[in-house]
Amino acid sequence: MKTVKHLPIIDAKRPVTLVITKRDVTTADTKEPAHCVVAKACRRMMNAAEVRVHLSRTYVRANEGNWTRFFTPRSLRQEIIAFDRGGKFEPGQYQLGVIPKAKQSKSAAGFADTTLSRMFAPVLRSGRSRSVSCRKRRPSGTEPTNGNGSL
C-alpha cells in the first residue's frame, strides 16, 4: 500500500466542490504544494490538518490517520500553473474529482505485485543479471577490422 509520511492513502469515494476566495489567492505561496491557493481552500473548507496539491493529484489528510487522494481537474491545473508562473488565480468554484477506476491504487498495486513479479521471477531466481543485451554477439575470431588486420 502506498503511503505519505507513513500514513496510508485511500482514494476519494466522491468528488468535493471547493470555493476558492480572493483571500485564499492573496495569502497563498507559489510553487508550494502545501501552501498554494487550493491547499488553503481545502484546509478551510474540509477542516484538513494537512494538504498537498500537485498537478494531477491532491492529497488531503484529516485527523483520521490517513490521506485521501483526489483527482486534480484540468481547469484547476491550468490555474495552478498560471499562478506559479506569476499570473492570476481566478477565484470561483472548482471540483476535486475521484480517481478514475483505471488509475486507482488497487489496480496499480495489483499489477505491480502480480505481473511484474511473474515477469522477473525466473531471472531473479536464477541469479542472473536483469539487464539483457539485445546486441547480437559475433562468433570469436570474426572481429571487424579496417583491412590491414588492426582495428
C-alpha positions as CSV (number, residue, x, y, z in Angstrom):
1,M,0.0,0.0,0.0
2,K,1.3,3.5,-0.9
3,T,1.8,5.9,2.0
4,V,2.6,9.6,2.6
5,K,4.5,10.3,5.8
6,H,3.9,6.7,6.9
7,L,0.1,7.1,6.6
8,P,-1.9,5.1,4.1
9,I,-3.5,6.7,1.0
10,I,-7.1,5.9,0.2
11,D,-8.9,7.0,-3.0
12,A,-11.8,9.5,-2.6
13,K,-15.2,8.0,-2.8
14,R,-17.0,11.1,-4.1
15,P,-15.9,14.5,-5.6
16,V,-15.6,17.6,-3.5
17,T,-16.5,21.2,-4.6
18,L,-14.1,23.9,-3.4
19,V,-15.0,27.6,-3.3
20,I,-11.7,29.5,-3.8
21,T,-11.9,33.0,-2.4
22,K,-9.8,36.1,-3.0
23,R,-8.3,35.7,0.5
24,D,-7.1,32.2,-0.5
25,V,-5.4,33.7,-3.5
26,T,-3.8,36.6,-1.7
27,T,-2.4,34.5,1.2
28,A,-1.1,31.6,-0.9
29,D,2.5,30.9,-1.8
30,T,3.6,30.0,-5.4
31,K,5.2,26.6,-6.1
32,E,4.4,25.2,-2.6
33,P,2.1,22.1,-2.7
34,A,1.2,22.6,1.0
35,H,0.6,26.3,0.9
36,C,-0.9,27.0,-2.5
37,V,-4.3,28.5,-3.3
38,V,-6.0,25.1,-3.5
39,A,-4.4,23.9,-0.3
40,K,-5.6,26.9,1.6
41,A,-9.2,26.4,0.3
42,C,-9.1,22.6,1.2
43,R,-7.9,23.3,4.7
44,R,-10.6,26.0,5.2
45,M,-13.5,24.0,3.7
46,M,-12.6,20.4,4.6
47,N,-11.1,21.1,8.1
48,A,-8.0,19.3,6.9
49,A,-4.9,19.0,9.0
50,E,-2.6,18.9,6.0
51,V,-3.0,19.2,2.2
52,R,-0.6,18.5,-0.7
53,V,-1.7,19.8,-4.1
54,H,0.0,18.5,-7.3
55,L,-0.9,19.0,-10.9
56,S,-2.6,15.6,-11.3
57,R,-3.4,14.6,-7.7
58,T,-4.4,16.3,-4.5
59,Y,-3.8,14.6,-1.1
60,V,-5.9,15.7,1.9
61,R,-5.2,14.5,5.5
62,A,-7.9,14.9,8.0
63,N,-7.3,13.8,11.6
64,E,-8.3,10.2,10.8
65,G,-4.8,9.0,10.3
66,N,-4.9,8.6,6.5
67,W,-4.6,10.6,3.3
68,T,-7.5,10.9,0.8
69,R,-6.4,11.1,-2.8
70,F,-8.4,13.3,-5.3
71,F,-8.0,13.9,-9.0
72,T,-6.9,17.5,-9.8
73,P,-9.0,18.5,-12.8
74,R,-7.6,20.3,-15.9
75,S,-9.3,23.6,-15.0
76,L,-7.6,23.7,-11.6
77,R,-4.3,22.5,-13.0
78,Q,-4.3,25.4,-15.5
79,E,-5.0,27.9,-12.7
80,I,-2.2,26.4,-10.6
81,I,0.3,26.6,-13.5
82,A,-0.6,30.2,-14.2
83,F,-0.4,31.2,-10.6
84,D,3.0,29.5,-10.2
85,R,4.3,31.4,-13.2
86,G,3.3,34.7,-11.7
87,G,-0.2,35.1,-13.2
88,K,-3.6,35.4,-11.6
89,F,-5.6,32.6,-10.0
90,E,-9.3,33.2,-10.7
91,P,-11.4,32.7,-7.6
92,G,-14.5,30.5,-8.0
93,Q,-15.9,27.0,-7.7
94,Y,-13.7,24.1,-8.6
95,Q,-14.3,20.4,-8.1
96,L,-11.7,17.8,-6.9
97,G,-12.7,14.6,-8.6
98,V,-12.4,10.9,-7.7
99,I,-9.5,9.0,-9.2
100,P,-10.6,7.1,-12.4
101,K,-11.0,3.3,-11.9
102,A,-8.1,2.6,-14.2
103,K,-5.8,4.8,-12.1
104,Q,-6.8,3.7,-8.6
105,S,-4.3,2.3,-6.2
106,K,-5.7,-1.3,-6.2
107,S,-5.2,-1.8,-9.9
108,A,-1.7,-0.3,-9.9
109,A,-0.6,-2.3,-6.8
110,G,-2.2,-5.5,-8.2
111,F,-0.3,-5.1,-11.5
112,A,3.0,-4.5,-9.7
113,D,2.5,-7.4,-7.3
114,T,1.4,-10.0,-9.9
115,T,2.6,-9.1,-13.4
116,L,6.0,-7.7,-12.7
117,S,6.9,-10.3,-10.1
118,R,5.9,-13.0,-12.6
119,M,8.0,-11.4,-15.4
120,F,11.1,-11.1,-13.3
121,A,10.8,-14.2,-11.0
122,P,12.7,-16.6,-13.3
123,V,15.5,-14.1,-13.8
124,L,15.8,-13.3,-10.1
125,R,15.6,-17.0,-9.0
126,S,18.4,-18.0,-11.5
127,G,20.7,-15.3,-10.1
128,R,21.4,-13.8,-13.5
129,S,21.6,-10.1,-14.0
130,R,18.3,-8.4,-15.0
131,S,20.0,-6.4,-17.7
132,V,19.9,-8.2,-21.0
133,S,21.8,-7.2,-24.1
134,C,19.9,-7.1,-27.3
135,R,23.0,-6.8,-29.4
136,K,23.9,-9.9,-31.5
137,R,27.2,-11.4,-30.5
138,R,29.8,-12.2,-33.2
139,P,31.5,-15.6,-33.1
140,S,35.0,-15.3,-31.7
141,G,37.7,-14.6,-34.3
142,T,35.4,-12.6,-36.6
143,E,36.0,-9.2,-35.1
144,P,35.7,-6.3,-37.7
145,T,39.0,-4.9,-39.0
146,N,39.9,-1.9,-41.1
147,G,41.5,-4.1,-43.9
148,N,45.1,-4.5,-42.6
149,G,44.2,-6.7,-39.6
150,S,44.0,-4.0,-37.0
151,L,41.1,-2.1,-35.6
